[in-house]
């Protein structure tokens, strides 16, 4: 099923991923006393990250892929947030900051992986319930509906050759005794 990998659903999934990558580090930065990042570098990276996430939303992503993206975005966002005005923090994070970034990425990976699984499951369920495939047969863009479209016989499967063998000899009624 490719329904969530196209159109508005793809954009929504991609922007949700980029928001997760951006929101948690930014919220933690502001909560720790840093300034809200509004400089051009941060906004440019946020826009590029959003474009990349929408591009990656073309198919269902595994938890490993989601976690890799979250972990890869953390160092760059850390540097940009430090440059945005949190002078108490070094550009190279200490051990506590590094652990905080890894834990945040791990928690977001679990949350986003679960959301991804739920979204794809709901899409499959709604396709089944709403009979999306039947609707496509009935209303093809640019083609008139034909009454026999739903009653087209399926091709019979190709015949298979089955070789039956027995492991024991044939056991029939006892043969008459010849004396």
Steps between C-alpha positions, in 0.01 A plus 500: 500500500640836402218731615697659785804547278328751273323833515389667820565191710865499391541869576329458839720205595815681384418820684419304815843341484676833445299658782612220733863551395472876558259539791658298778853647475362850454261468796780363720729783387243768585410328830869507597506877459605532137354743252237394249692426178395744231824548307516417130724194542256324730201584282685378189594171668142460626367551145753256351423244770128534426558448128718195570243349736219544248724339239563205732129453569449324166466163669464345843818549700641253749586597858871478408454750216300736720758475780788561259340821372428622852854425618658656190308825544593550868865616467423759233202633693710514817762718329237727347320541833825587677571758232147638552593640835553246775846611609520268803518193277805395300471421133639154573253347747616349827402149605174603666388696194599213270301254710202738498509519118522120466219441749282761327566339161420156646172613653398676179594192299264286707220756475539564127543129418178427685322783322632371166371149575160633607472725193578217256269259684216750495556567130484127425188463713326797342581368154337173595198656668438771245556262209738743335593253228137449401450876487800531268338248267174690505640848456812499285593854400433551132356153439131413500389229735427165340253262660721198438801650679400339828414163346813441295600137553844442639748301300543151626836443661758315296474125548753343730640153458478294813683171517348266752722226630455257779764394744342162572391240248134468412312302759192339367299195596702186563585306191350151481739230610620281218584153605 
